[in-house]
Amino acid sequence: MARTACQDQGNRTMQKHTGNTLMDPRTLLLCVPLLAGCGDDTVHVHILPSRYEVGGVTSHLATPAVDEVVRLKPKTVHISTCYSTPHAKVIQFDVEIQARLNAKVTGGVFEKCPES
């Protein structure tokens, strides 16, 4: 396949900016979407009777936990809770997540509450 003057100029410009003669613009086009997709697809949230926990954030209020989840931009949010957790806490968190993030929400209940 014959190279055009535009392709040659593009490659010289890429070499000048990157200093890499092996760098091909097509490689960048393939790598950028892959890197953007990197990261954990599921964030685990613990909603306990007295607090919310997600990542390194622990709070008595739902909003800081929701802020952390939104910052992480997961595809799935998994909520783990205790039987003794007030239903209003779980509902509040779920409502805030649904309002701010388009993610699938799954859930489960601890056999033994970590707070006990």
C-alpha positions in Angstrom: 0.0 0.0 0.0 1.5 3.4 -1.0 2.0 5.9 1.7 0.8 9.5 1.1 2.6 12.7 1.9 0.1 13.3 4.8 0.9 9.9 6.4 4.6 10.5 6.1 4.2 14.0 7.6 2.0 12.6 10.4 4.6 10.0 11.3 7.5 12.5 11.3 5.4 14.8 13.6 4.7 11.8 15.9 8.4 10.9 16.0 9.4 14.4 16.8 6.9 14.6 19.7 7.5 11.2 21.1 11.1 10.6 20.1 10.0 7.0 19.3 10.4 5.9 15.7 8.2 2.8 16.4 5.2 4.9 17.6 2.4 4.6 15.1 -0.7 6.8 15.4 -2.9 3.7 15.0 -1.3 2.3 18.2 -2.5 5.3 20.1 -6.0 4.9 18.7 -6.1 1.4 20.0 -4.5 2.0 23.4 -6.6 5.0 24.5 -9.9 3.2 24.6 -8.3 0.3 26.4 -6.7 2.5 29.0 -10.0 4.4 29.5 -11.7 1.1 30.3 -9.1 0.2 32.9 -10.1 0.1 36.5 -12.4 -1.9 38.6 -15.9 -2.5 37.2 -17.5 -3.2 40.6 -17.3 -1.1 43.7 -18.2 -2.7 47.0 -20.2 -0.7 49.6 -20.8 -1.8 53.1 -23.9 -0.2 54.7 -23.7 -1.0 58.4 -26.1 0.0 61.2 -23.9 2.9 62.2 -21.9 3.8 59.1 -21.3 3.6 55.3 -17.9 2.2 54.0 -16.6 2.4 50.5 -12.9 2.3 49.6 -11.1 4.4 52.2 -14.2 6.4 53.0 -16.2 5.8 56.2 -19.1 8.1 57.0 -22.2 8.2 59.1 -23.9 10.0 56.2 -24.7 8.5 52.8 -23.5 11.5 50.7 -19.7 11.1 51.2 -20.0 7.4 50.4 -22.0 8.2 47.3 -19.5 10.9 46.3 -16.7 8.3 46.5 -18.7 5.8 44.4 -19.4 8.5 41.8 -15.7 9.5 41.7 -14.8 5.8 40.9 -17.4 5.6 38.1 -18.0 1.8 38.3 -20.3 -0.1 36.1 -21.7 -2.1 39.1 -22.2 -1.1 42.7 -22.5 -4.0 45.1 -24.1 -3.1 48.4 -23.5 -5.4 51.4 -25.6 -4.8 54.5 -26.6 -6.4 57.8 -30.1 -7.5 58.8 -29.9 -5.0 61.6 -29.2 -2.0 59.3 -32.2 0.3 59.1 -33.9 0.0 55.7 -34.0 3.8 55.3 -30.1 3.8 55.2 -30.0 1.4 52.3 -32.9 3.2 50.5 -31.2 6.6 50.9 -28.0 5.3 49.5 -29.7 3.6 46.6 -31.8 6.7 45.7 -28.7 8.9 45.7 -26.7 6.5 43.6 -29.5 6.1 41.1 -29.8 9.9 40.8 -26.1 10.5 40.2 -24.7 7.4 38.5 -25.9 5.2 35.8 -24.7 1.9 37.2 -26.2 -1.5 38.0 -26.8 -1.9 41.7 -26.6 -5.4 43.3 -26.8 -6.4 46.9 -26.3 -8.9 49.6 -26.6 -9.5 53.3 -23.7 -10.4 55.6 -24.2 -13.7 57.5 -22.5 -12.1 60.5 -22.5 -8.3 60.7 -19.0 -6.9 60.9 -20.2 -4.4 63.5 -21.3 -7.1 66.0 
